[in-house]
C-alpha cells in the first residue's frame, strides 16, 4: 500500500506504467475485442483511453503538479511556455521515422532528467542533438564527415 512516505518518483513511475497499459493494452482490447471478457470490458468502460489520459493531464494541471502524460511517458512540465513552444513540437518532429534514433536519445535524456541524473541527461541530449543534425543532413542528402562517430 502507498503511503505519504512514498517518493514522488515511485508514484510517477506507477502512474506512468498504469497509463501505458491504458494507452496500449486497454486501447487495443477496446478496439479489437477477441474474447467475451474483452467484449464485456468494452461495454463496462466509462472512459475511453484518450479521455482517461486527458483527465489525468487535467488533474496534473489542476493541482499544479508539473507533469503530463504524453506519447507513453510522464514528462516534466517546468515551464508552460517552454513546454508548449519547445517540448511538444520537438516530440512531434521526432516522431517522424527519419528521426527514430534522436527520438530514443531524447526520451532517454528526459528519463535521466526526471531521475536527476544530470550528467547522463546532458550526454543523451547532446547525442540526440547530434543525431538530429545528421538525420536532417541525410534527409536533405547533405554530406558530412561520418568519421567522428561519438559513443558515450
N, C-alpha and C positions, 0 to 999 in steps of 0.2 A: 504494500500500500504506500502511496506517495504521501509525504508529509511536508511541513513548512521547511524542513531542513534539506529537501531535495534540491540539488544545484540546478540553476536555471538551464544550463546546457543539457542536462539529462531530460528535463521536461521538454525542451525544444526538440531533442532527438526523438522523444516519444511522440510528440505531435507530428513531426516530420514523417516518421515511419507510418503512423496511423493514416495520414493524408496521402502518402504514397500508395497505400493499399486502397484507399477510397478512389484515388485518381486513376489507378491502373486496374487493379483486380475487380473492384466493385463495378467500375465503369464497364469493363469487359463482360462481366456476368449480366449486367443490366441490358447491354446492347445485344448480346448473343446468348440468351439463356439456353442451356443444353440439358438441364435436368429439371425435375419437378421442384426441387429445392430452389433452383435459380429462378424459376417462374414465380414461386412464392416470394422470393426476395424482391423480384421486380414489382410485385403488387404491394408489398409492405413498405417500401422505401418512401420516406416522407420528403426527402431532399435528394435531388439528383447530384452527382459528384460536383459539377460546376457550381451549383447552388451552395453545397456544403463548403467548398473552397472559398467562395465569395463571403459566406457567413463567417468563416474563420478569419479571413483578412479584415472583415468589418470589425470583428471583436478585437483584433490586434490594434487597429486604428482607434477604435472607441476608447480603449484603455491605454493608448499611447505606449504600446509595448515595444515598438520599433522593429518589428519583423513582419515578413509577408511570405506566404506560400506561393511560389511561382516556379513553373517548369519542373515540378517534382522535388523542389528543395525549399527549406526555410531560409530566406535570405534576410540579411540585416538591412534595415532602412534607417540609416543615420540621419540623413537629410532628405526631406521630401523633394527638394529641388534637384539634388544630385541623383537621387533615386529615379525620379521621373525623367530627367533630361539626359542622364548618362547610363545608369544601370539597365533600365528597361530597354532602351534602344540597342544597347550593346548585346543583351541576351537575344533580342530579335535578330540582329545581324549574325550573331554567332550560330544561330540555329540552321543557317544555310549549310548544306553538306560540304561545301568547299572549305568550311571553317570548323570541321569536326575536331581537329587537334587543338586549335586555340580555344574552342569552347570547353573541352575537357580540362585544359590547363586553367582556364578562367574559373570554372567550378571548383577545381582543386584549390586555387588561391583563395576563393571565398570560404571554403571549408576550413582552411588553415586560419583565416582571419577570424572566423567565428570561434575558433578554439584558442585564439590569442597566440598563435604560433607565427609571429611576425616575420621571422627570417624566411620560413618556408612560404609565407604569403608573398613576400617580395620576389623570391625565386620563381614561383609559379606565375605571378603576374607578369614578370619580365619575359618568361618563356612564352606566355600567351601573347604578349605584345609582339615578340619576335616572330612567332608562328603566324600571327595575323598579317604582318607585313609580308612575309614570304607567301602566304596564301593569296594576298592581293597581287603580288608580282606574278604568281603562277597563273591566276585567272586572266590577268592582262597580258600574259606572255612577255613580261619584262625579265631581263636577265639580271642575275645577282650571283655573287660568289657563294657556292654551296660548300666550300672547303671548310669554313669555320662552323662546324656543327657543334652546338652548345648542349651539353648534358649536365644536369645538376648532380 
